[in-house]
């Protein structure tokens, strides 16, 4: 395979270049660099494409739906209205029969929106990005926390909070610094394959969440001692 | 025919499935329309149509491409025929709520503008591949294109983004 062909393949599907392309890259440093750069570009594309999603409870008022399709006849409109009612009923049924939203559930749901953050890596997050995230969260982070591989300022429960991923020997662990959440005490939870701890800290709390098999005790202690809260 | 979404249990299962897929559906609609309000309308209409046809869905794993197909049709049906005023791409991306825009990294916003400026022919395969995780064969099937055409569009989409946002990277093949 020639470099030109390699770059065409990688430029079209960098996640699946195929064995022949990888074999070429193994013997060509420029193409290896090109692959790495394209994968970084793809991460940036993925982050940009993941636009914030509005809350799921948003059901438009029937009158605005009516104006949506001005040419709709009365029978069709009734059918659509009935469907909206059915949808709301099912949503209500799910809400009533399912578990109530809790901080733990919201945290796990938030993680599900950013699965790309949870990769095993030795690569630290961009220092400038991490600095901005910490500044926005009004915190400092001592280096003993370990390798922070991901940092983002996330909108969570109507507040912008630092969302960090810390690498541990057992794999990546998510840390959310929740200045505005004040649990009565330490909360341990297990949700959808994750285990987590929410610990009162500073003016709010810190949540540490990892895969169910990870012992969070040690990393929680490390994180708690590494976070410095700045005054409001 | 196996109909996993028939009956009362099926209704509940389908509502749950729609709830799970709604973020992907919204983002797909957003990148079709490049407008949050329009995307919400498309999602609303898509879910209503899907709800009415849910019993025709034979298996859960087919739900995502099925919903995306409905969303594309809804977008075309409801909005492409309307004549919107031409709005600069910067204004489209900048119309995000200030609260949300504030939490986004500048780098991400720059990339978002560049993606929004891509022709739909390049943008849609990129969204399906990078965000939805579709293979190039699945994208070809979804868009009614040959796989070779999909590969070309994906390559050109990345080439345009790279040239615009990462000019220091190694040059692309022409």
Contacts between the chains, C-beta under 8 A, distances in Angstrom:
chain1	res1	chain2	res2	distance
A	3	B	173	7.7
A	4	B	173	4.3
A	7	B	172	6.3
A	7	B	173	4.7
A	8	B	155	6.0
A	8	B	173	5.9
A	11	B	154	7.5
A	11	B	155	4.2
A	11	B	158	5.1
A	11	B	159	6.2
A	11	B	172	6.5
A	11	B	173	7.9
A	12	B	136	7.2
A	12	B	150	8.0
A	12	B	151	4.2
A	12	B	152	7.4
A	12	B	154	4.4
A	12	B	155	4.2
A	12	B	158	7.6
A	13	B	129	7.2
A	13	B	136	5.9
A	13	B	151	7.0
A	13	B	154	6.6
A	14	B	158	7.9
A	16	B	135	7.6
A	30	B	170	6.4
A	33	B	170	6.3
A	34	B	169	7.7
A	34	B	170	4.9
A	37	B	166	7.3
A	37	B	169	4.8
A	37	B	170	6.5
A	38	B	158	6.8
A	38	B	162	7.8
A	41	B	158	6.6
A	41	B	161	6.7
A	41	B	162	5.9
A	41	B	165	7.9
A	41	B	166	6.1
A	41	B	169	7.5
A	42	B	130	6.1
A	42	B	158	7.8
A	44	B	107	6.7
A	44	B	108	7.3
A	44	B	111	5.1
A	44	B	165	7.5
A	45	B	111	6.4
A	45	B	115	6.9
A	45	B	126	6.9
A	45	B	130	5.2
A	45	B	158	7.8
A	45	B	161	6.6
A	46	B	130	5.2
A	46	B	131	6.6
A	47	B	105	7.8
A	47	B	108	5.1
A	47	B	111	7.2
A	48	B	108	5.1
A	48	B	109	7.8
A	48	B	111	3.7
A	48	B	112	4.3
A	48	B	114	8.0
A	48	B	115	5.7
A	49	B	27	6.5
A	49	B	31	6.6
A	49	B	112	7.9
A	49	B	115	6.7
A	49	B	126	7.8
A	49	B	127	6.0
A	49	B	130	6.0
A	49	B	131	4.4
A	50	B	27	6.5
A	50	B	131	6.8
A	51	B	26	7.9
A	51	B	27	5.7
A	51	B	30	5.2
A	51	B	31	7.9
A	51	B	36	7.8
A	51	B	96	7.6
A	51	B	112	7.3
A	52	B	96	7.6
A	52	B	100	4.9
A	53	B	22	7.2
A	53	B	23	4.4
A	53	B	26	4.9
A	53	B	27	6.8
A	54	B	26	7.1
A	54	B	36	7.3
A	54	B	40	6.3
A	56	B	19	6.1
A	56	B	22	5.8
A	58	B	40	7.0
A	59	B	44	7.7
A	60	B	40	7.5
A	60	B	41	7.7
A	60	B	44	5.9
A	65	B	44	7.0
A	68	B	41	5.9
A	68	B	44	7.9
A	68	B	45	7.2
A	68	B	78	6.8
A	69	B	78	7.0
A	79	B	52	7.8
A	80	B	48	6.3
A	83	B	48	4.9
A	83	B	51	5.6
A	83	B	52	6.0
A	84	B	48	6.9
A	86	B	11	8.0
A	86	B	51	6.8
A	87	B	15	7.5
A	87	B	47	6.9
A	87	B	48	7.0
A	87	B	51	5.9
A	90	B	11	5.6
A	90	B	12	6.7
A	90	B	15	4.1
A	91	B	15	6.4
A	93	B	12	6.8
A	93	B	15	7.8
A	94	B	12	6.8
A	94	B	15	5.8
A	94	B	16	6.6
A	94	B	19	7.5
A	113	B	23	6.5
A	129	B	105	6.3
A	132	B	105	7.4
A	136	B	103	7.6
A	152	B	105	7.7
A	153	B	103	4.5
A	154	B	103	6.6
A	155	B	99	7.1
A	155	B	100	6.4
A	155	B	103	5.4
A	160	B	102	7.1
A	160	B	103	5.0
